[in-house]
Amino acid sequence: MAKPTRFTKEMVEKYSREGYWRSTTISDYWERNSRLYPNQEAVVDSNVRLTWSQAKVWIDRLALGFLEMGLKKDEVVVIQLPNCVELVCLRVACERAGLLHVPVVRVFRHAEMEHILKVSEAKVVVIPLKYKGFNYFEMIQELSASLPSLERIVIWGNEYPDGTISIKEMISQSIETKYPSDYLEKKKMPWYEFSWVGATTGTTGKPKLVEQPICSLLPIQEGIDSLKFTGRDVVAATSNAALGPNVPVYCYAPMVVAKAVMLELWSVEAALGMIQTEKVTVLGVVPTQLVEINAYPALNRYDLSSLRLIYCTGAQLPYHLACEVEDKLKCPIINVYGAMDYGGMSSPSITDSREIRLLTIGQPLPGNEVKIMDAEGNDLPRGEIGRIAFRGARGSSGYYKDPETTRKKWSDEGWYITGDLGKIDGKGYLLITGREDDMIIRGGQNIMPAEVENLLLSHPKIKDIAIVGMPDSLMGERACACVVTREGQSISLEEMISFLKEKRISPYKLPERLFVLESLPYVQGLKLDRKQLKKLVQQGLKM
């Protein structure tokens, strides 16, 4: 049984009694919608358009197909696909068949995939044969000797090698006629268990696998109302749909009967064209994507008037940049705070002021609690900066097959230490001041990179910026600015320092070295890889 590692009977009773957890699954909403809204479009990509009734046929055939392969309750399917209709249907099909699924980003290669397939003991992997110049089938073949549990390779696309199974064949065969109408209803994953096992982005090493219980994923009505989701929405996935920015596609859309639109491969042109063509109302993005949209010179060629909400998560978005995007797109941005390890933590409401939406990360999501602690774990009063911790009904149930790491990450009282530093203001809104690990200690004085980065991002010559520590025998560390300039621009250290002095920043926070780079290293375009950046800086210092 996919019994959540961290959840207790008392937690299930408490959060069910309080209304945060309900006995409904994600696949239940797809079933309901296929009955009540059969001809309404449910999910589309550049090649496929499915109504709710058509999606039900695909989902049932995929679910039954997995069961006919011999998969049993709680066995694992790893899915490595770009954003597409099949990805959405596969995820729902696994829940409906009582299976666990691990959707992973398409940029994972041998090291990450071997780790995930081994740890999960996956029975099936779903991949493209080839995609964007990379041969996924060859990768799995090369890993197969070290994967004794792996039994089947399922291929997405028109071509598939001998010995593999085609998704197209699975969805084209009327397998459902062999089974009673309630067969899958008896197989589906219970609401208090988990079907989705999330893979972290791996910035701290190999990806960790996180249990995402159905009950903690689905928001209550208050959460839906805070962002005004309705059946009139068209919700777009632009970053890989395995990640947090696309929770609205996976959870919100079927709940409110909204259409989901999948962007297979990110580019600014493709995203803007999709918004215009599909009349997208809710855009799920990470901050780096908004940076690209904001810098795009031909933005005014597209009709983006359908947009009503930008759902942004993955990292804090600088205030001045967010204001620019809002003014250009005439659409509010919601900074949602969460992590794959925990889930959704806090968010502003769409009705909050611009200052609250863009300078804070709002208040805890319904069912969550937050507190600020010092290094010894003592509670800090409002206004003081400390370690941010969360607990509640929206949290994950721990790390899959790893109770030891789960115990280390969550306290005995259920608090999850985020690794972020922040404070709660007088009105109860949460502000992030930086990451504990990112702090630069210069001669005993603390420098939070985010503060300096946000100032420099308002410089007209700077497109992207990161401040990292560089080792120093006298001060311990000094701040180094790694800058990506806008096209055709150049910047000197003196020019940058002069700009910061005009902002009246404390002298000890001023960067003391400048590296101009063509781009900054990001993990799947989501999180800045500061470890890699520090290595680049150290290599540059030796030159």
PyMOL commands that set and color helices and strands:
alter all, ss='L'
color gray80, all
select helices_A, chain A and resi 9-17+26-36+52-68+85-97+110-120+136-146+167-172+175-178+183-187+214-217+221-226+244-256+268-278+287-295+299-301+319-329+354-359+403-409+436-438+449-456+493-502+507-509+530-542
alter helices_A, ss='H'
color red, helices_A
select strands_A, chain A and resi 41-44+49-51+76-79+100-103+124-128+130-131+134-135+152-156+165-166+194-199+209-213+234-237+259-262+282-285+309-312+333-335+337-339+343-347+363-364+368-373+386-392+416-424+430-435+440-442+445-447+462-472+476-485+513-516+522-523+527-528
alter strands_A, ss='S'
color yellow, strands_A
deselect
rebuild
show_as cartoon
